[in-house]
């Protein structure tokens, strides 16, 4: 199979190595900054373009991988859809919620596969946690608590936002692990004293959500934390009617009937990532697990967190109709 990779920045080059080295796919690159071509030194056989339309017409790829900055996603996705090409897009589909809905609606109406590379749910400890929950290891879920603390200061081509950069992954995990959609939420974001840029509005976040069935989830996140750093997926505590499971530092702590055990060997969880799921969905002619349609339910949580932060009150979550 042949892919066109759009974007050769830090994330894009990682995708290039994954596509070409790990999966042995033919890859052509589209990058508006010609200086980025230096990353392909010694790989003169890799086609390099500055125009996506030209690349598509010359290369006739099987699919597109969109790793451009978020504000460019929509333009690139529409071009790929013009040619009827399946798309694997880095999150978010677009920063604007309505814009994201428009892209997903178009892909659905034209029957073009569209998947978002939502990778946190593929981490082995997270998949093991999901397995234990599905097996009923702690009975029915009764409450969930999530905390995330990292010092994550790096240059971006857009304003930093804990919610849109990182917490979106945690909200997707909430949906994945519980198997439920959000009903109502309250959220507050803020920029703490001593933060690395006083103009950034959303580097710390508190949120409380009620999921289907009345399940409460509390969330605390910071990307300016100087204390103990959590893993990127955060620390999780899931309470059930017959026990509890905690995820922290790539380990699961399972408590059942007063007995506690630690699970840190995930060799029984076969490696399976976003690209595996995307390629499998194309082969099997089915909708991907993290399709654009599914991801909009995660982006809805992000959207209503923003709405709650603006309004300063509890808000209802209305999922998009597609």
Phi and psi in degrees as GROMACS dihedral restraints (atoms count N, CA, C in turn):
[ dihedral_restraints ]
;  ai    aj    ak    al  type     phi  dphi    fc
    3     4     5     6     1  -120.3    20    10
    4     5     6     7     1   134.2    20    10
    6     7     8     9     1  -118.7    20    10
    7     8     9    10     1   149.1    20    10
    9    10    11    12     1  -107.4    20    10
   10    11    12    13     1   122.9    20    10
   12    13    14    15     1   -98.0    20    10
   13    14    15    16     1   122.3    20    10
   15    16    17    18     1  -102.8    20    10
   16    17    18    19     1   114.5    20    10
   18    19    20    21     1   107.4    20    10
   19    20    21    22     1   124.4    20    10
   21    22    23    24     1  -127.8    20    10
   22    23    24    25     1    34.2    20    10
   24    25    26    27     1   -74.7    20    10
   25    26    27    28     1  -157.2    20    10
   27    28    29    30     1   -59.6    20    10
   28    29    30    31     1   -52.4    20    10
   30    31    32    33     1   -66.8    20    10
   31    32    33    34     1   -40.6    20    10
   33    34    35    36     1   -62.0    20    10
   34    35    36    37     1   -41.0    20    10
   36    37    38    39     1   -67.3    20    10
   37    38    39    40     1   -33.9    20    10
   39    40    41    42     1   -61.8    20    10
   40    41    42    43     1   -41.5    20    10
   42    43    44    45     1   -66.3    20    10
   43    44    45    46     1   -35.9    20    10
   45    46    47    48     1   -60.7    20    10
   46    47    48    49     1   -46.1    20    10
   48    49    50    51     1   -64.7    20    10
   49    50    51    52     1   -38.5    20    10
   51    52    53    54     1   -65.1    20    10
   52    53    54    55     1   -47.8    20    10
   54    55    56    57     1   -63.9    20    10
   55    56    57    58     1   -45.9    20    10
   57    58    59    60     1   -86.0    20    10
   58    59    60    61     1   -44.3    20    10
   60    61    62    63     1   -84.7    20    10
   61    62    63    64     1   -49.3    20    10
   63    64    65    66     1   -77.8    20    10
   64    65    66    67     1   -32.5    20    10
   66    67    68    69     1  -113.7    20    10
   67    68    69    70     1    -5.2    20    10
   69    70    71    72     1    63.3    20    10
   70    71    72    73     1    29.5    20    10
   72    73    74    75     1   -88.8    20    10
   73    74    75    76     1   153.5    20    10
   75    76    77    78     1   -74.6    20    10
   76    77    78    79     1   133.5    20    10
   78    79    80    81     1  -131.7    20    10
   79    80    81    82     1   130.2    20    10
   81    82    83    84     1  -111.1    20    10
   82    83    84    85     1   147.0    20    10
   84    85    86    87     1  -114.4    20    10
   85    86    87    88     1   137.9    20    10
   87    88    89    90     1  -118.3    20    10
   88    89    90    91     1   123.8    20    10
   90    91    92    93     1  -150.0    20    10
   91    92    93    94     1   124.5    20    10
   93    94    95    96     1   -71.3    20    10
   94    95    96    97     1   -25.1    20    10
   96    97    98    99     1   -92.9    20    10
   97    98    99   100     1   103.6    20    10
   99   100   101   102     1   -63.8    20    10
  100   101   102   103     1   -20.8    20    10
  102   103   104   105     1   -64.2    20    10
  103   104   105   106     1   -25.1    20    10
  105   106   107   108     1   -65.6    20    10
  106   107   108   109     1   -18.7    20    10
  108   109   110   111     1   -60.8    20    10
  109   110   111   112     1   -21.6    20    10
  111   112   113   114     1   -61.6    20    10
  112   113   114   115     1   -23.1    20    10
  114   115   116   117     1   -66.2    20    10
  115   116   117   118     1   -19.5    20    10
  117   118   119   120     1   -99.0    20    10
  118   119   120   121     1    19.4    20    10
  120   121   122   123     1   -56.3    20    10
  121   122   123   124     1   132.1    20    10
  123   124   125   126     1    86.2    20    10
  124   125   126   127     1    -1.5    20    10
  126   127   128   129     1  -119.9    20    10
  127   128   129   130     1    55.5    20    10
  129   130   131   132     1   -63.2    20    10
  130   131   132   133     1   -16.7    20    10
  132   133   134   135     1   -82.6    20    10
  133   134   135   136     1    -4.1    20    10
  135   136   137   138     1   -85.1    20    10
  136   137   138   139     1   116.1    20    10
  138   139   140   141     1   -63.5    20    10
  139   140   141   142     1   136.7    20    10
  141   142   143   144     1  -128.1    20    10
  142   143   144   145     1   128.9    20    10
  144   145   146   147     1  -132.9    20    10
  145   146   147   148     1   157.7    20    10
  147   148   149   150     1  -106.3    20    10
  148   149   150   151     1    -6.8    20    10
  150   151   152   153     1  -121.8    20    10
  151   152   153   154     1   125.8    20    10
  153   154   155   156     1   -67.2    20    10
  154   155   156   157     1   -41.8    20    10
  156   157   158   159     1   -59.8    20    10
  157   158   159   160     1   -44.4    20    10
  159   160   161   162     1   -62.1    20    10
  160   161   162   163     1   -43.4    20    10
  162   163   164   165     1   -60.3    20    10
  163   164   165   166     1   -45.0    20    10
  165   166   167   168     1   -63.2    20    10
  166   167   168   169     1   -45.0    20    10
  168   169   170   171     1   -67.7    20    10
  169   170   171   172     1   -31.5    20    10
  171   172   173   174     1   -83.5    20    10
  172   173   174   175     1   -38.6    20    10
  174   175   176   177     1   -95.3    20    10
  175   176   177   178     1   -25.0    20    10
  177   178   179   180     1    49.9    20    10
  178   179   180   181     1    62.7    20    10
  180   181   182   183     1   -75.9    20    10
  181   182   183   184     1   167.2    20    10
  183   184   185   186     1   -87.0    20    10
  184   185   186   187     1   -27.9    20    10
  186   187   188   189     1  -162.1    20    10
  187   188   189   190     1   169.9    20    10
  189   190   191   192     1  -118.2    20    10
  190   191   192   193     1   140.9    20    10
  192   193   194   195     1  -116.9    20    10
  193   194   195   196     1   115.3    20    10
  195   196   197   198     1   -99.9    20    10
  196   197   198   199     1   105.9    20    10
  198   199   200   201     1  -122.0    20    10
  199   200   201   202     1    32.5    20    10
  201   202   203   204     1   -78.1    20    10
  202   203   204   205     1   167.8    20    10
  204   205   206   207     1   -57.7    20    10
  205   206   207   208     1   147.5    20    10
  207   208   209   210     1   -53.3    20    10
  208   209   210   211     1   -34.2    20    10
  210   211   212   213     1   -71.9    20    10
  211   212   213   214     1    -8.6    20    10
  213   214   215   216     1  -101.6    20    10
  214   215   216   217     1   -12.7    20    10
  216   217   218   219     1   -51.7    20    10
  217   218   219   220     1   -49.1    20    10
  219   220   221   222     1   -61.6    20    10
  220   221   222   223     1   -45.4    20    10
  222   223   224   225     1   -58.5    20    10
  223   224   225   226     1   -47.1    20    10
  225   226   227   228     1   -67.2    20    10
  226   227   228   229     1   -40.0    20    10
  228   229   230   231     1   -65.0    20    10
  229   230   231   232     1   -40.0    20    10
  231   232   233   234     1   -64.7    20    10
  232   233   234   235     1   -38.6    20    10
  234   235   236   237     1   -63.3    20    10
  235   236   237   238     1   -45.4    20    10
  237   238   239   240     1   -61.3    20    10
  238   239   240   241     1   -40.7    20    10
  240   241   242   243     1   -65.6    20    10
  241   242   243   244     1   -33.0    20    10
  243   244   245   246     1   -55.5    20    10
  244   245   246   247     1   -32.0    20    10
  246   247   248   249     1   -99.2    20    10
  247   248   249   250     1     6.0    20    10
  249   250   251   252     1    68.7    20    10
  250   251   252   253     1    27.7    20    10
  252   253   254   255     1   -93.8    20    10
  253   254   255   256     1   134.5    20    10
  255   256   257   258     1   -57.9    20    10
  256   257   258   259     1   145.4    20    10
  258   259   260   261     1  -127.9    20    10
  259   260   261   262     1   130.9    20    10
  261   262   263   264     1  -109.7    20    10
  262   263   264   265     1   112.6    20    10
  264   265   266   267     1  -115.3    20    10
  265   266   267   268     1   133.8    20    10
  267   268   269   270     1   -64.6    20    10
  268   269   270   271     1   152.0    20    10
  270   271   272   273     1   -74.5    20    10
  271   272   273   274     1   152.8    20    10
  273   274   275   276     1   -82.5    20    10
  274   275   276   277     1   166.8    20    10
  276   277   278   279     1   -57.9    20    10
  277   278   279   280     1   -47.5    20    10
  279   280   281   282     1  -158.1    20    10
  280   281   282   283     1   155.7    20    10
  282   283   284   285     1   -64.6    20    10
  283   284   285   286     1   -34.7    20    10
  285   286   287   288     1   -81.9    20    10
  286   287   288   289     1   125.3    20    10
  288   289   290   291     1   -62.1    20    10
  289   290   291   292     1   -46.3    20    10
  291   292   293   294     1   -63.8    20    10
  292   293   294   295     1   -38.3    20    10
  294   295   296   297     1   -62.1    20    10
  295   296   297   298     1   -41.4    20    10
  297   298   299   300     1   -62.6    20    10
  298   299   300   301     1   -43.2    20    10
  300   301   302   303     1   -60.2    20    10
  301   302   303   304     1   -40.4    20    10
  303   304   305   306     1   -61.8    20    10
  304   305   306   307     1   -42.2    20    10
  306   307   308   309     1   -63.3    20    10
  307   308   309   310     1   -47.3    20    10
  309   310   311   312     1   -65.5    20    10
  310   311   312   313     1   -39.8    20    10
  312   313   314   315     1   -61.7    20    10
  313   314   315   316     1   -44.1    20    10
  315   316   317   318     1   -62.9    20    10
  316   317   318   319     1   -45.6    20    10
  318   319   320   321     1   -60.5    20    10
  319   320   321   322     1   -40.8    20    10
  321   322   323   324     1   -67.2    20    10
  322   323   324   325     1   -44.6    20    10
  324   325   326   327     1   -63.5    20    10
  325   326   327   328     1   -33.5    20    10
  327   328   329   330     1   -96.3    20    10
  328   329   330   331     1     5.2    20    10
  330   331   332   333     1    55.8    20    10
  331   332   333   334     1    45.2    20    10
  333   334   335   336     1  -109.7    20    10
  334   335   336   337     1   123.7    20    10
  336   337   338   339     1   -58.2    20    10
  337   338   339   340     1   132.2    20    10
  339   340   341   342     1  -140.2    20    10
  340   341   342   343     1   118.1    20    10
  342   343   344   345     1  -127.5    20    10
  343   344   345   346     1   146.1    20    10
  345   346   347   348     1  -102.7    20    10
  346   347   348   349     1   135.8    20    10
  348   349   350   351     1   -80.1    20    10
  349   350   351   352     1    74.6    20    10
  351   352   353   354     1   -93.2    20    10
  352   353   354   355     1    99.4    20    10
  354   355   356   357     1   -94.9    20    10
  355   356   357   358     1   -18.5    20    10
  357   358   359   360     1   -62.0    20    10
  358   359   360   361     1   -35.0    20    10
  360   361   362   363     1   -69.3    20    10
  361   362   363   364     1    -9.8    20    10
  363   364   365   366     1   -92.1    20    10
  364   365   366   367     1    -8.3    20    10
  366   367   368   369     1   -60.1    20    10
  367   368   369   370     1   138.8    20    10
  369   370   371   372     1   -56.5    20    10
  370   371   372   373     1   -46.7    20    10
  372   373   374   375     1   -61.5    20    10
  373   374   375   376     1   -33.9    20    10
  375   376   377   378     1   -69.6    20    10
  376   377   378   379     1   -41.5    20    10
  378   379   380   381     1   -67.2    20    10
  379   380   381   382     1   -36.2    20    10
  381   382   383   384     1   -66.0    20    10
  382   383   384   385     1   -41.3    20    10
  384   385   386   387     1   -59.9    20    10
  385   386   387   388     1   -44.9    20    10
  387   388   389   390     1   -60.0    20    10
  388   389   390   391     1   -41.5    20    10
  390   391   392   393     1   -60.5    20    10
  391   392   393   394     1   -45.6    20    10
  393   394   395   396     1   -63.9    20    10
  394   395   396   397     1   -40.5    20    10
  396   397   398   399     1   -63.5    20    10
  397   398   399   400     1   -42.5    20    10
  399   400   401   402     1   -67.4    20    10
  400   401   402   403     1   -28.3    20    10
  402   403   404   405     1   -80.0    20    10
  403   404   405   406     1    -5.4    20    10
  405   406   407   408     1    78.9    20    10
  406   407   408   409     1    26.4    20    10
  408   409   410   411     1   -58.6    20    10
  409   410   411   412     1   -29.2    20    10
  411   412   413   414     1  -123.5    20    10
  412   413   414   415     1    19.6    20    10
  414   415   416   417     1    74.5    20    10
  415   416   417   418     1  -150.9    20    10
  417   418   419   420     1   -80.9    20    10
  418   419   420   421     1   139.8    20    10
  420   421   422   423     1   -64.4    20    10
  421   422   423   424     1   139.6    20    10
  423   424   425   426     1  -122.4    20    10
  424   425   426   427     1   -25.1    20    10
  426   427   428   429     1  -166.2    20    10
  427   428   429   430     1   150.8    20    10
  429   430   431   432     1  -134.8    20    10
  430   431   432   433     1   137.1    20    10
  432   433   434   435     1  -128.2    20    10
  433   434   435   436     1   132.7    20    10
  435   436   437   438     1  -129.7    20    10
  436   437   438   439     1   134.5    20    10
  438   439   440   441     1  -136.4    20    10
  439   440   441   442     1   141.8    20    10
  441   442   443   444     1  -137.4    20    10
  442   443   444   445     1   126.1    20    10
  444   445   446   447     1  -138.4    20    10
  445   446   447   448     1   114.0    20    10
  447   448   449   450     1  -143.3    20    10
  448   449   450   451     1   154.6    20    10
  450   451   452   453     1  -101.3    20    10
  451   452   453   454     1   102.8    20    10
  453   454   455   456     1  -123.5    20    10
  454   455   456   457     1    80.5    20    10
  456   457   458   459     1  -112.7    20    10
  457   458   459   460     1   111.1    20    10
  459   460   461   462     1  -149.6    20    10
  460   461   462   463     1   161.4    20    10
  462   463   464   465     1   -72.2    20    10
  463   464   465   466     1   140.1    20    10
  465   466   467   468     1  -134.4    20    10
  466   467   468   469     1   162.6    20    10
  468   469   470   471     1   -94.3    20    10
  469   470   471   472     1    11.1    20    10
  471   472   473   474     1  -151.5    20    10
  472   473   474   475     1   160.7    20    10
  474   475   476   477     1   -60.4    20    10
  475   476   477   478     1   137.9    20    10
  477   478   479   480     1   -68.1    20    10
  478   479   480   481     1   142.2    20    10
  480   481   482   483     1  -149.9    20    10
  481   482   483   484     1   117.2    20    10
  483   484   485   486     1   -55.9    20    10
  484   485   486   487     1   -43.3    20    10
  486   487   488   489     1   -60.3    20    10
  487   488   489   490     1   -51.0    20    10
  489   490   491   492     1   -83.4    20    10
  490   491   492   493     1   -27.4    20    10
  492   493   494   495     1   -82.5    20    10
  493   494   495   496     1   -42.2    20    10
  495   496   497   498     1  -128.6    20    10
  496   497   498   499     1   -49.8    20    10
  498   499   500   501     1   -60.1    20    10
  499   500   501   502     1   -26.3    20    10
  501   502   503   504     1   -55.1    20    10
  502   503   504   505     1   -37.7    20    10
  504   505   506   507     1   -63.3    20    10
  505   506   507   508     1   -40.6    20    10
  507   508   509   510     1   -67.8    20    10
  508   509   510   511     1   -38.0    20    10
  510   511   512   513     1   -66.7    20    10
  511   512   513   514     1   -35.1    20    10
  513   514   515   516     1   -65.4    20    10
  514   515   516   517     1   -39.9    20    10
  516   517   518   519     1   -63.1    20    10
  517   518   519   520     1   -35.8    20    10
  519   520   521   522     1   -57.2    20    10
  520   521   522   523     1   -47.0    20    10
  522   523   524   525     1   -65.5    20    10
  523   524   525   526     1   -43.8    20    10
  525   526   527   528     1   -64.4    20    10
  526   527   528   529     1   -49.7    20    10
  528   529   530   531     1   -71.1    20    10
  529   530   531   532     1   -38.8    20    10
  531   532   533   534     1   -86.4    20    10
  532   533   534   535     1   -22.6    20    10
  534   535   536   537     1    69.2    20    10
  535   536   537   538     1    23.2    20    10
  537   538   539   540     1  -129.0    20    10
  538   539   540   541     1   157.2    20    10
  540   541   542   543     1  -101.9    20    10
  541   542   543   544     1   157.6    20    10
  543   544   545   546     1   -75.3    20    10
  544   545   546   547     1   147.3    20    10
  546   547   548   549     1  -113.6    20    10
  547   548   549   550     1   -49.1    20    10
  549   550   551   552     1  -142.7    20    10
  550   551   552   553     1   158.6    20    10
  552   553   554   555     1  -156.7    20    10
  553   554   555   556     1   160.1    20    10
  555   556   557   558     1  -132.2    20    10
  556   557   558   559     1   139.0    20    10
  558   559   560   561     1  -146.6    20    10
  559   560   561   562     1   154.8    20    10
  561   562   563   564     1  -144.4    20    10
  562   563   564   565     1   124.0    20    10
  564   565   566   567     1  -112.3    20    10
  565   566   567   568     1   156.6    20    10
  567   568   569   570     1  -161.6    20    10
  568   569   570   571     1   163.6    20    10
  570   571   572   573     1  -115.2    20    10
  571   572   573   574     1   108.4    20    10
  573   574   575   576     1   -73.0    20    10
  574   575   576   577     1   161.3    20    10
  576   577   578   579     1   -59.5    20    10
  577   578   579   580     1   136.7    20    10
  579   580   581   582     1    84.5    20    10
  580   581   582   583     1     5.1    20    10
  582   583   584   585     1   -66.4    20    10
  583   584   585   586     1   162.8    20    10
  585   586   587   588     1   -81.0    20    10
  586   587   588   589     1    -2.6    20    10
  588   589   590   591     1  -159.9    20    10
  589   590   591   592     1   109.3    20    10
  591   592   593   594     1   -64.4    20    10
  592   593   594   595     1   -14.1    20    10
  594   595   596   597     1   -89.0    20    10
  595   596   597   598     1   -11.7    20    10
  597   598   599   600     1   -78.7    20    10
  598   599   600   601     1   129.9    20    10
  600   601   602   603     1   -93.6    20    10
  601   602   603   604     1   -13.4    20    10
  603   604   605   606     1  -143.2    20    10
  604   605   606   607     1    60.3    20    10
  606   607   608   609     1  -105.0    20    10
  607   608   609   610     1    -6.4    20    10
  609   610   611   612     1  -134.7    20    10
  610   611   612   613     1   147.6    20    10
  612   613   614   615     1  -150.2    20    10
  613   614   615   616     1   135.8    20    10
  615   616   617   618     1  -113.9    20    10
  616   617   618   619     1   141.6    20    10
  618   619   620   621     1  -150.5    20    10
  619   620   621   622     1   146.6    20    10
  621   622   623   624     1  -129.2    20    10
  622   623   624   625     1   128.1    20    10
  624   625   626   627     1  -124.9    20    10
  625   626   627   628     1   147.1    20    10
  627   628   629   630     1  -113.4    20    10
  628   629   630   631     1   120.0    20    10
  630   631   632   633     1   -91.9    20    10
  631   632   633   634     1   176.0    20    10
  633   634   635   636     1   -53.7    20    10
  634   635   636   637     1   142.7    20    10
  636   637   638   639     1    80.5    20    10
  637   638   639   640     1     6.7    20    10
  639   640   641   642     1    80.5    20    10
  640   641   642   643     1    12.7    20    10
  642   643   644   645     1   -71.1    20    10
  643   644   645   646     1   121.9    20    10
  645   646   647   648     1   -89.4    20    10
  646   647   648   649     1   140.9    20    10
  648   649   650   651     1  -130.8    20    10
  649   650   651   652     1   128.1    20    10
  651   652   653   654     1  -108.7    20    10
  652   653   654   655     1   142.0    20    10
  654   655   656   657     1  -135.6    20    10
  655   656   657   658     1   133.2    20    10
  657   658   659   660     1  -132.3    20    10
  658   659   660   661     1   127.8    20    10
  660   661   662   663     1  -141.0    20    10
  661   662   663   664     1   147.7    20    10
  663   664   665   666     1  -148.3    20    10
  664   665   666   667     1   136.3    20    10
  666   667   668   669     1  -110.4    20    10
  667   668   669   670     1    18.8    20    10
  669   670   671   672     1  -125.9    20    10
  670   671   672   673     1    19.7    20    10
  672   673   674   675     1   -74.1    20    10
  673   674   675   676     1   135.5    20    10
  675   676   677   678     1  -107.6    20    10
  676   677   678   679     1    -6.5    20    10
  678   679   680   681     1   -86.0    20    10
  679   680   681   682     1  -150.9    20    10
  681   682   683   684     1   -56.6    20    10
  682   683   684   685     1   132.0    20    10
  684   685   686   687     1   -93.7    20    10
  685   686   687   688     1   128.7    20    10
  687   688   689   690     1   -79.1    20    10
  688   689   690   691     1   168.3    20    10
  690   691   692   693     1   -67.9    20    10
  691   692   693   694     1   164.9    20    10
  693   694   695   696     1   -61.3    20    10
  694   695   696   697     1   -30.2    20    10
  696   697   698   699     1   -80.0    20    10
  697   698   699   700     1    -6.1    20    10
  699   700   701   702     1    86.3    20    10
  700   701   702   703     1   179.2    20    10
  702   703   704   705     1  -102.4    20    10
  703   704   705   706     1   132.7    20    10
  705   706   707   708     1  -124.2    20    10
  706   707   708   709     1   139.4    20    10
  708   709   710   711     1  -129.4    20    10
  709   710   711   712     1   115.4    20    10
  711   712   713   714     1  -114.7    20    10
  712   713   714   715     1   115.8    20    10
  714   715   716   717     1   -95.6    20    10
  715   716   717   718     1   140.2    20    10
  717   718   719   720     1  -130.5    20    10
  718   719   720   721     1   176.4    20    10
  720   721   722   723     1   -72.7    20    10
  721   722   723   724     1   -14.8    20    10
  723   724   725   726     1  -131.4    20    10
  724   725   726   727     1    17.5    20    10
  726   727   728   729     1   159.7    20    10
  727   728   729   730     1  -163.9    20    10
  729   730   731   732     1  -152.8    20    10
  730   731   732   733     1   153.9    20    10
  732   733   734   735     1  -130.7    20    10
  733   734   735   736     1   134.7    20    10
  735   736   737   738     1  -119.1    20    10
  736   737   738   739     1   138.3    20    10
  738   739   740   741     1  -114.7    20    10
  739   740   741   742     1   120.1    20    10
  741   742   743   744     1  -158.9    20    10
  742   743   744   745     1   138.2    20    10
  744   745   746   747     1    52.5    20    10
  745   746   747   748     1    42.2    20    10
  747   748   749   750     1    62.6    20    10
  748   749   750   751     1    24.7    20    10
  750   751   752   753     1  -130.1    20    10
  751   752   753   754     1   148.9    20    10
  753   754   755   756     1  -107.5    20    10
  754   755   756   757     1   134.8    20    10
  756   757   758   759     1  -115.0    20    10
  757   758   759   760     1   114.8    20    10
  759   760   761   762     1  -107.6    20    10
  760   761   762   763     1   125.4    20    10
  762   763   764   765     1  -115.3    20    10
  763   764   765   766     1   122.4    20    10
  765   766   767   768     1  -138.4    20    10
  766   767   768   769     1   127.6    20    10
  768   769   770   771     1    49.4    20    10
  769   770   771   772     1    40.7    20    10
  771   772   773   774     1    80.8    20    10
  772   773   774   775     1    -1.7    20    10
  774   775   776   777     1  -105.9    20    10
  775   776   777   778     1   133.6    20    10
  777   778   779   780     1  -114.4    20    10
  778   779   780   781     1   135.3    20    10
  780   781   782   783     1  -132.7    20    10
  781   782   783   784     1   148.9    20    10
  783   784   785   786     1  -108.7    20    10
  784   785   786   787     1   132.3    20    10
  786   787   788   789     1  -114.5    20    10
  787   788   789   790     1   113.4    20    10
  789   790   791   792     1  -130.5    20    10
  790   791   792   793     1     7.4    20    10
  792   793   794   795     1  -110.2    20    10
  793   794   795   796     1   115.2    20    10
  795   796   797   798     1  -116.1    20    10
  796   797   798   799     1    29.4    20    10
  798   799   800   801     1   -66.1    20    10
  799   800   801   802     1   -16.7    20    10
  801   802   803   804     1   -83.4    20    10
  802   803   804   805     1    -3.9    20    10
  804   805   806   807     1  -100.4    20    10
  805   806   807   808     1   107.0    20    10
  807   808   809   810     1   -65.9    20    10
  808   809   810   811     1   138.6    20    10
  810   811   812   813     1   -57.2    20    10
  811   812   813   814     1   132.5    20    10
  813   814   815   816     1  -161.2    20    10
  814   815   816   817     1   113.3    20    10
  816   817   818   819     1  -117.3    20    10
  817   818   819   820     1  -169.7    20    10
  819   820   821   822     1   -58.7    20    10
  820   821   822   823     1   -44.7    20    10
  822   823   824   825     1   -67.3    20    10
  823   824   825   826     1   -36.2    20    10
  825   826   827   828     1   -58.9    20    10
  826   827   828   829     1   -46.2    20    10
  828   829   830   831     1   -65.9    20    10
  829   830   831   832     1   -40.9    20    10
  831   832   833   834     1   -62.8    20    10
  832   833   834   835     1   -49.6    20    10
  834   835   836   837     1   -64.5    20    10
  835   836   837   838     1   -39.0    20    10
  837   838   839   840     1   -64.5    20    10
  838   839   840   841     1   -40.1    20    10
  840   841   842   843     1   -64.6    20    10
  841   842   843   844     1   -35.4    20    10
  843   844   845   846     1   -69.1    20    10
  844   845   846   847     1   -44.3    20    10
  846   847   848   849     1   -61.5    20    10
  847   848   849   850     1   -42.0    20    10
  849   850   851   852     1   -90.8    20    10
  850   851   852   853     1     0.9    20    10
  852   853   854   855     1    53.3    20    10
  853   854   855   856     1    51.0    20    10
  855   856   857   858     1  -133.9    20    10
  856   857   858   859     1   167.2    20    10
  858   859   860   861     1   -75.3    20    10
  859   860   861   862     1   134.4    20    10
  861   862   863   864     1   -67.8    20    10
  862   863   864   865     1   152.3    20    10
  864   865   866   867     1   -58.9    20    10
  865   866   867   868     1   -41.4    20    10
  867   868   869   870     1  -105.8    20    10
  868   869   870   871     1    50.4    20    10
  870   871   872   873     1   -63.8    20    10
  871   872   873   874     1   166.8    20    10
  873   874   875   876     1   -57.6    20    10
  874   875   876   877     1   -38.0    20    10
  876   877   878   879     1   -60.1    20    10
  877   878   879   880     1   -43.7    20    10
  879   880   881   882     1   -70.9    20    10
  880   881   882   883     1   -42.2    20    10
  882   883   884   885     1   -62.8    20    10
  883   884   885   886     1   -29.7    20    10
  885   886   887   888     1   -59.8    20    10
  886   887   888   889     1   -27.2    20    10
  888   889   890   891     1   -70.9    20    10
  889   890   891   892     1   -32.0    20    10
  891   892   893   894     1   -72.9    20    10
  892   893   894   895     1   -43.4    20    10
  894   895   896   897     1   -66.4    20    10
  895   896   897   898     1   -26.3    20    10
  897   898   899   900     1   -62.1    20    10
  898   899   900   901     1   -40.4    20    10
  900   901   902   903     1   -61.3    20    10
  901   902   903   904     1   -44.3    20    10
  903   904   905   906     1   -60.6    20    10
  904   905   906   907     1   -44.7    20    10
  906   907   908   909     1   -59.7    20    10
  907   908   909   910     1   -46.2    20    10
  909   910   911   912     1   -77.4    20    10
  910   911   912   913     1   -23.3    20    10
  912   913   914   915     1   -62.0    20    10
  913   914   915   916     1   -44.7    20    10
  915   916   917   918     1   -61.6    20    10
  916   917   918   919     1   -42.3    20    10
  918   919   920   921     1   -63.0    20    10
  919   920   921   922     1   -41.7    20    10
  921   922   923   924     1   -66.3    20    10
  922   923   924   925     1   -40.6    20    10
  924   925   926   927     1   -60.8    20    10
  925   926   927   928     1   -39.2    20    10
  927   928   929   930     1   -70.6    20    10
  928   929   930   931     1   -42.9    20    10
  930   931   932   933     1   -84.3    20    10
  931   932   933   934     1   -22.2    20    10
  933   934   935   936     1    69.0    20    10
  934   935   936   937     1    32.0    20    10
  936   937   938   939     1  -151.2    20    10
  937   938   939   940     1   170.4    20    10
  939   940   941   942     1   -66.1    20    10
  940   941   942   943     1   137.2    20    10
  942   943   944   945     1  -129.0    20    10
  943   944   945   946     1   148.7    20    10
  945   946   947   948     1   -79.8    20    10
  946   947   948   949     1   148.1    20    10
  948   949   950   951     1  -102.8    20    10
  949   950   951   952     1   119.8    20    10
  951   952   953   954     1  -112.9    20    10
  952   953   954   955     1   116.9    20    10
  954   955   956   957     1   -76.4    20    10
  955   956   957   958     1   145.8    20    10
  957   958   959   960     1   -67.5    20    10
  958   959   960   961     1   145.7    20    10
  960   961   962   963     1   -95.8    20    10
  961   962   963   964     1   122.3    20    10
